[in-house]
Amino acid sequence: MLANWRAAQSWTNDSTMATRTISQKLRTLVDYLDGLTERATIDGLDAQLRAANVSIDDVAAFVRFNDHRYLRNLVCEGPWYHLLVLCWKSGQRSPIHNHAGSTCGFKVLKGEVTETRFDMTPAKIVHPVSTHPLPAGELAVTQDADIHQMSNLQAPSLDVVTLHIYSPPLFRMDTYSLTDSKVSDFRPMVLESAGSGI
């Protein structure tokens, strides 16, 4: 039942690929995702993330960090999803962004990530409305115009690892500034080992 499944690929210095296997917990989640024939619902994605009970051990093969920015490590993909492991060193954060046309579910697998949610003011500038830490085991699901930012605000030696599902794959999003009303069109690269975007 993994007809649309493609294992994530790790590029070595000589540009060869290494295919990785996935744990049974991840396979159960991928089976659900491969069965999608349309965008996942918030409730459906929330239920599946909770039921899969994925831990840091289940994604160990996909955990890679970068000193300059957080990394987006592809676990697998299908026509209606991307499953990624995001790795955050202390001080790294996403841009302020939405999930234009995509449902996003994430689970914190290691460390504590800080999520800041934003609303739009009448001046068309975003402002923060809530900030809350999410420790390992916590999860959240959002979609479309919900605006947020993810950050690792822990001490320098403490890393964060999160599991993210985007349904359908997140090929573009809007990013925002705290200082002006400009909304930028951002197209995150999914397979980049240097990890850009969300």
Secondary structure, 3 states (H helix, E strand, C coil): CCCCCCCCEEECCCCCEEECCCCHHHHHHHHHHHCCCCCCCHHHHHHHHHHHCCCHHHHHHHCCCCCCCCEEEEEEEECCEEEEEEEECCCCECCEEEEEEEEEEEEEEECEEEEEEEEECCCCCEEEEEEEEEECCCEEEEEEEEEEEEECCCCCCCCEEEEEEEECCCCCEEEECCCCCCEEEECCCCCCCCCCCC
